[in-house]
Amino acid sequence: MSFEIPDDRRYLESHEWAHRDGDAVRVGISDFAQDELGDVVFVELPDEGDEITAGEEFGVVESIKAVSDLYAPVGGEVTAINEELFDTPELVNDDPYGEGWMLEVELEDESDLDDLLSAEEYEDQIA
């Protein structure tokens, strides 16, 4: 089975993605991750203004199969959360790189992005 892996993002080994847009970095989980989880039924996210640390947990995603921790691909202040996920968590399954995004972070350390996998490296990991 092949999965969508946009090459305009960077990835964590734990299947979260990071997409830089100006000073903000948008975060979500990969197509592979949502497929492995199955139907997402609940998403727990930090509040706007919270600080998250690269590589550490920032939330939880619950599906009909499992509950999984979410890990931050970058550190910094949470500047936005996708509140639509609280009412329609299935957006993570339907559009993991678009409407299913989870939060935006004001990047604290540019080098956090350098530590993430490229799309090609991530594809090799899940192959």
C-alpha angles and dihedrals in degrees: 000000000000125000132204110256111175112211093215090076140065123227141213119221086242088064103256118132132212125205120188117219110173110302093343129081117207116212134200142134126277129257088249092054095050090048092051091048096049120206109008111221104171139020125193115198135176121257124261108270094033118126119233128192126222111257095014130106118273103168150336135261118200124197136173087266105041151344113245133186118235118226126208114243089197136019130236144083118326105238099175140010127199099246091181088075091068091064099028109028089163087080085083089063096039099048113003094172097040127025090009095066113132112203147343124232131197099232112243100185123025091207090068088077092050090058093059128091121260117236089260093050091047091049089053090051095055096039 
